[in-house]
C-alpha cells in the first residue's frame, strides 16, 4: 500500500504543477492581451477600456462584502464617492496623483471599517437600509459641502501625472490604470486564497459554527468591509481622474444598481466573475448606445437571463463547466 502511495505522489505533484503553470500562463496571456489593446482601439474604446478597469475594482470590492462575506450591505457607492472626492481634494491641494490615490483609498477604507462596526450587530434588510441611507447622506454632503466639494457643479480634478509623465491621453491613462488594477487584483487574490479568505467564507456559511471553533468572526467582518472600502476607494480615485470632474449625481442609486448588476451577472463570491461582470456590463451599454431605448432593454434582459439560467452568475457557470479551474474562478478554496 505504501509503495502504491509513493508512486502516486509524484504523478499528483506533476499534475498540480502543470495546472499551476497553466493558470500562470492564462493570467500572463490576459495581461498581455490587455497591454496591447491600445494598438487596436480608437480613443473612444480606449476610454471604455479605462472605465472597465475602474469597474473591475468596484465590482470585486462589492463582491467581497456581498458574496464572500454574505452581508446585505449597499455602502459600495458611498465608498466609491469617498475615494473619488478624497482623491480630487488632495490633488487640488497640490499633491500628486500617486499620493492622492492612496489617501483616497485610505479614507474609503476607514469608511468601510466604520460601516463594518454596525454590521456586527445588524444584519439583513436592516443593514441594507442603513447602508443605503449612508450613501444618500454622503451625496447630500457632497451637494452642501461648500468650497470643499463645490456643490452640485462638481469638483474639478487636475490632470494627473505619474513620475513626471502627464496622463493626458487615454493610452497613458490605460497603462497606469492597468498597472494599478493588476496590483489590486493580485493583492486581493492572495488575501482570498489565504486563511483570511477561508475565514470569510466560513463566516458566511455558518457564523455560529465559526464562533464555536474559536474564530474571531467580528474581526474578519470588519476587515472585509475595510478592504472592500480600500478597493472601491482606489476605483473612485481612478474614476475621478478619468472623468476630470466629480459630481454628486455620479454617486446615487443608479450607480449602485450598476454595481449590484455587475456582481450578480458575474457571480456572487466569484473572483473572475467580478471581472467578467464588470467587463460585460461596461461594454454592452456602449455597443448599444447608438440604439436609443435598446440599451436599457438589453441590460435588463441580460440580467434576467443570467438570474434565471445561471443563478450563480457567469463565474459560477464557468466554474461548473470547467471544474479544474474552480478555485481560480472563486479566488480560493471553497
C-alpha positions as CSV (number, residue, x, y, z in Angstrom):
1,X,0.0,0.0,0.0
2,X,2.8,2.4,0.9
3,X,4.5,1.6,-2.4
4,X,1.4,2.5,-4.3
5,X,1.0,5.8,-2.5
6,X,4.7,6.6,-3.1
7,X,4.2,6.1,-6.8
8,X,1.1,8.2,-6.8
9,X,2.6,11.3,-5.1
10,X,5.0,12.2,-8.0
11,X,2.1,11.9,-10.5
12,X,-0.1,14.1,-8.4
13,X,2.7,16.7,-8.0
14,X,3.3,16.8,-11.7
15,X,-0.4,17.3,-12.4
16,X,-0.6,20.1,-9.8
17,X,2.5,21.7,-11.3
18,X,1.0,21.6,-14.8
19,X,-2.2,23.1,-13.5
20,X,-0.4,25.9,-11.7
21,X,1.7,26.6,-14.8
22,X,-1.4,26.7,-17.0
23,X,-3.1,29.2,-14.6
24,X,0.0,31.4,-14.6
25,X,0.1,31.3,-18.4
26,X,-3.6,32.2,-18.6
27,X,-3.1,35.2,-16.3
28,X,0.0,36.4,-18.2
29,X,-1.9,36.0,-21.5
30,X,-4.8,38.0,-20.2
31,X,-2.4,40.8,-19.0
32,X,-0.5,40.7,-22.3
33,X,-3.8,40.9,-24.3
34,X,-4.9,43.9,-22.2
35,X,-1.5,45.6,-22.6
36,X,-1.6,45.5,-26.4
37,X,-5.2,46.8,-26.6
38,X,-4.2,50.4,-27.3
39,X,-2.7,49.2,-30.6
40,X,-6.1,48.3,-31.9
41,X,-8.6,50.5,-30.1
42,X,-9.6,54.1,-31.0
43,X,-9.8,56.9,-28.5
44,X,-13.4,56.2,-27.6
45,X,-13.0,52.5,-27.0
46,X,-9.8,53.2,-25.1
47,X,-11.9,55.3,-22.7
48,X,-14.4,52.4,-22.4
49,X,-11.5,50.1,-21.5
50,X,-10.3,52.5,-18.9
51,X,-13.7,52.7,-17.4
52,X,-13.9,48.8,-17.4
53,X,-10.7,48.7,-15.3
54,X,-12.3,51.0,-12.8
55,X,-15.4,48.8,-12.5
56,X,-13.3,45.7,-12.1
57,X,-12.1,47.0,-8.8
58,X,-15.6,48.4,-7.9
59,X,-17.3,45.0,-8.5
60,X,-14.6,43.0,-6.7
61,X,-14.8,45.2,-3.7
62,X,-18.5,45.0,-3.6
63,X,-18.4,41.2,-4.0
64,X,-16.1,40.8,-1.0
65,X,-18.9,42.0,1.2
66,X,-21.9,40.8,-0.7
67,X,-20.6,37.4,-2.0
68,X,-17.6,36.3,0.1
69,X,-18.9,37.6,3.5
70,X,-22.6,37.3,2.7
71,X,-23.6,40.6,4.1
72,X,-26.5,42.5,2.5
73,X,-24.7,45.9,2.7
74,X,-25.1,48.6,0.0
75,X,-22.4,51.1,1.1
76,X,-20.4,50.5,-2.1
77,X,-21.4,53.7,-3.8
78,X,-20.5,55.6,-0.6
79,X,-17.0,54.1,-0.7
80,X,-16.8,55.0,-4.4
81,X,-17.7,58.6,-3.7
82,X,-15.4,59.0,-0.8
83,X,-12.5,57.6,-2.8
84,X,-13.3,60.0,-5.7
85,X,-13.8,63.1,-3.7
86,X,-10.9,62.5,-1.3
87,X,-8.5,61.9,-4.3
88,X,-9.8,65.1,-6.0
89,X,-9.5,67.2,-2.9
90,X,-5.9,66.1,-2.2
91,X,-4.9,66.7,-5.9
92,X,-6.5,70.2,-5.8
93,X,-4.3,70.8,-2.7
94,X,-1.3,70.3,-5.0
95,X,-0.2,66.8,-4.1
96,X,0.5,64.3,-7.0
97,X,-1.8,61.5,-8.1
98,X,0.4,58.7,-6.6
99,X,-0.1,60.3,-3.2
100,X,-3.7,61.4,-3.6
101,X,-4.9,57.9,-4.7
102,X,-3.6,56.1,-1.6
103,X,-5.1,58.9,0.5
104,X,-8.5,58.4,-1.2
105,X,-8.2,54.6,-0.7
106,X,-7.3,55.0,3.0
107,X,-10.3,57.4,3.5
108,X,-12.6,54.9,1.9
109,X,-11.1,52.1,3.9
110,X,-11.7,53.9,7.2
111,X,-15.3,54.4,6.0
112,X,-15.5,50.7,5.3
113,X,-14.3,50.0,8.8
114,X,-16.9,52.3,10.3
115,X,-19.6,50.6,8.3
116,X,-18.4,47.2,9.4
117,X,-18.9,48.0,13.1
118,X,-22.7,48.3,12.9
119,X,-22.7,45.1,10.7
120,X,-21.5,43.2,13.8
121,X,-25.0,43.6,15.3
122,X,-27.3,44.4,12.4
123,X,-28.0,42.0,9.5
124,X,-30.2,41.5,6.5
125,X,-32.6,44.2,5.3
126,X,-31.9,46.5,8.3
127,X,-28.2,46.6,7.3
128,X,-29.2,47.2,3.7
129,X,-31.4,50.1,4.6
130,X,-28.8,51.7,6.9
131,X,-26.1,51.5,4.3
132,X,-28.3,52.8,1.6
133,X,-29.1,55.8,3.8
134,X,-25.4,56.3,4.5
135,X,-24.8,56.6,0.8
136,X,-27.6,59.1,0.3
137,X,-26.4,61.1,3.3
138,X,-22.9,61.4,1.8
139,X,-24.4,62.5,-1.5
140,X,-26.2,65.3,0.4
141,X,-22.9,66.2,2.0
142,X,-21.3,66.5,-1.5
143,X,-24.0,68.9,-2.6
144,X,-23.8,71.0,0.6
145,X,-20.0,70.8,1.1
146,X,-19.4,74.4,0.1
147,X,-15.9,75.2,-1.3
148,X,-14.6,71.8,-0.4
149,X,-16.9,69.8,-2.7
150,X,-18.2,72.8,-4.8
151,X,-21.8,71.6,-4.6
152,X,-23.8,70.4,-7.5
153,X,-21.5,71.8,-10.1
154,X,-18.9,69.3,-9.1
155,X,-15.2,69.4,-8.1
156,X,-12.6,69.6,-11.0
157,X,-9.7,67.2,-10.9
158,X,-6.3,68.4,-12.0
159,X,-4.5,66.5,-14.8
160,X,-2.7,63.5,-13.0
161,X,0.9,62.9,-13.6
162,X,2.9,59.8,-12.8
163,X,6.7,60.1,-12.4
164,X,6.6,63.4,-14.3
165,X,4.5,61.9,-17.2
166,X,1.1,63.6,-17.7
167,X,-1.8,61.2,-18.2
168,X,-3.1,63.5,-21.0
169,X,-4.2,60.6,-23.3
170,X,-6.4,57.6,-22.9
171,X,-3.5,55.3,-23.7
172,X,-1.2,56.7,-21.0
173,X,-4.2,56.5,-18.6
174,X,-4.9,52.9,-19.6
175,X,-1.4,51.7,-18.9
176,X,-1.3,53.4,-15.5
177,X,-4.8,52.1,-14.6
178,X,-3.9,48.6,-15.8
179,X,-0.8,48.5,-13.5
180,X,-2.9,49.7,-10.5
181,X,-5.7,47.2,-11.3
182,X,-3.4,44.3,-11.7
183,X,-1.7,45.1,-8.4
184,X,-5.0,45.4,-6.6
185,X,-6.3,42.2,-8.1
186,X,-3.1,40.3,-7.2
187,X,-3.3,41.5,-3.6
188,X,-7.0,40.6,-3.3
189,X,-6.5,37.2,-4.8
190,X,-3.7,36.4,-2.3
191,X,-5.9,37.6,0.5
192,X,-8.8,35.4,-0.6
193,X,-6.6,32.4,-1.0
194,X,-5.1,32.8,2.5
195,X,-6.6,31.8,5.8
196,X,-8.5,35.1,5.9
197,X,-10.4,34.3,2.7
198,X,-11.3,30.9,4.0
199,X,-12.4,32.5,7.3
200,X,-14.7,34.9,5.4
201,X,-16.4,32.0,3.6
202,X,-16.7,30.2,6.9
203,X,-18.4,33.2,8.5
204,X,-20.8,33.5,5.5
205,X,-21.7,29.8,5.6
206,X,-22.2,29.4,9.3
207,X,-21.1,32.2,11.7
208,X,-22.2,30.2,14.8
209,X,-20.0,27.3,13.8
210,X,-17.1,29.7,13.3
211,X,-17.6,31.1,16.8
212,X,-17.8,27.6,18.3
213,X,-14.4,26.9,16.7
214,X,-12.9,29.9,18.3
215,X,-12.8,32.2,15.2
216,X,-12.8,35.9,15.8
217,X,-15.7,36.5,13.4
218,X,-16.2,40.1,14.3
219,X,-12.6,41.0,13.3
220,X,-13.0,39.2,10.0
221,X,-16.2,41.1,9.2
222,X,-14.6,44.4,9.9
223,X,-11.5,43.5,7.9
224,X,-13.7,42.5,4.9
225,X,-15.6,45.8,5.0
226,X,-12.3,47.8,5.3
227,X,-10.6,46.0,2.4
228,X,-13.7,46.4,0.3
229,X,-13.6,50.1,1.1
230,X,-9.9,50.3,0.0
231,X,-10.5,48.6,-3.3
232,X,-13.6,50.7,-4.2
233,X,-11.8,53.8,-3.0
234,X,-8.9,53.2,-5.4
235,X,-11.5,52.7,-8.1
236,X,-13.2,56.0,-7.1
237,X,-9.9,57.9,-7.4
238,X,-9.3,56.4,-10.8
239,X,-12.8,57.3,-11.8
240,X,-12.3,61.0,-10.7
241,X,-9.1,61.3,-12.8
242,X,-10.7,59.6,-15.8
243,X,-13.7,62.0,-15.9
244,X,-11.8,65.1,-14.8
245,X,-14.6,66.2,-12.5
246,X,-16.6,64.6,-9.7
247,X,-20.3,65.5,-9.2
248,X,-22.8,64.2,-6.6
249,X,-25.0,62.8,-9.3
250,X,-22.3,60.2,-10.1
251,X,-22.8,58.5,-6.7
252,X,-26.5,58.0,-6.4
253,X,-28.8,54.9,-6.6
254,X,-28.3,54.5,-10.3
255,X,-24.6,53.9,-9.8
256,X,-25.4,51.5,-7.0
257,X,-27.7,49.5,-9.3
258,X,-24.9,49.2,-11.9
259,X,-22.5,47.9,-9.2
260,X,-25.1,45.4,-8.0
261,X,-25.9,44.2,-11.5
262,X,-22.2,43.6,-12.3
263,X,-21.8,41.5,-9.1
264,X,-25.0,39.4,-9.9
265,X,-24.1,38.9,-13.6
266,X,-20.5,38.0,-12.7
267,X,-21.5,35.7,-9.8
268,X,-21.6,36.1,-6.0
269,X,-18.4,35.2,-4.4
270,X,-16.6,34.7,-7.7
271,X,-13.2,36.4,-8.2
272,X,-13.0,36.0,-12.0
273,X,-16.8,36.5,-12.2
274,X,-16.4,40.0,-10.7
275,X,-14.1,40.9,-13.6
276,X,-16.3,39.3,-16.2
277,X,-19.4,41.0,-14.9
278,X,-17.6,44.4,-14.9
279,X,-16.3,43.9,-18.5
280,X,-19.7,42.8,-19.8
281,X,-21.8,45.5,-18.3
282,X,-19.4,48.2,-19.2
283,X,-19.0,47.1,-22.8
284,X,-22.6,46.1,-23.7
285,X,-24.3,49.5,-23.0
286,X,-21.6,51.2,-25.1
287,X,-22.2,48.9,-28.0
288,X,-25.9,49.7,-27.9
289,X,-25.5,53.4,-27.3
290,X,-26.4,54.2,-30.9
291,X,-29.8,52.5,-30.5
292,X,-31.9,54.7,-28.2
293,X,-34.0,52.7,-25.8
294,X,-32.4,49.3,-26.7
295,X,-29.6,49.8,-24.1
296,X,-31.9,49.6,-21.1
297,X,-33.9,46.7,-22.6
298,X,-30.8,44.5,-23.4
299,X,-29.3,45.4,-20.0
300,X,-32.5,44.2,-18.2
301,X,-32.9,41.1,-20.3
302,X,-29.3,40.1,-19.8
303,X,-29.7,40.4,-16.1
304,X,-32.9,38.4,-16.0
305,X,-31.5,35.7,-18.2
306,X,-28.4,35.3,-16.0
307,X,-30.5,35.2,-12.9
308,X,-32.9,32.6,-14.5
309,X,-30.5,30.3,-16.2
310,X,-27.2,30.9,-14.3
311,X,-28.2,32.0,-10.8
312,X,-24.5,31.7,-9.7
313,X,-23.6,34.2,-12.4
314,X,-21.1,33.9,-15.3
315,X,-18.3,33.0,-12.9
316,X,-20.3,30.2,-11.3
317,X,-21.4,28.8,-14.7
318,X,-17.8,28.8,-15.9
319,X,-16.6,27.1,-12.7
320,X,-19.3,24.4,-13.2
321,X,-18.3,23.9,-16.8
322,X,-14.5,23.8,-16.1
323,X,-14.2,22.1,-12.8
324,X,-10.4,22.1,-12.9
325,X,-10.5,25.9,-12.8
326,X,-13.0,26.1,-9.9
327,X,-10.5,27.6,-7.4
328,X,-9.3,30.1,-9.9
329,X,-12.8,31.4,-10.6
330,X,-13.5,31.8,-7.0
331,X,-10.1,33.1,-5.9
332,X,-9.5,30.3,-3.4
333,X,-10.7,27.1,-1.8
334,X,-14.5,26.9,-1.3
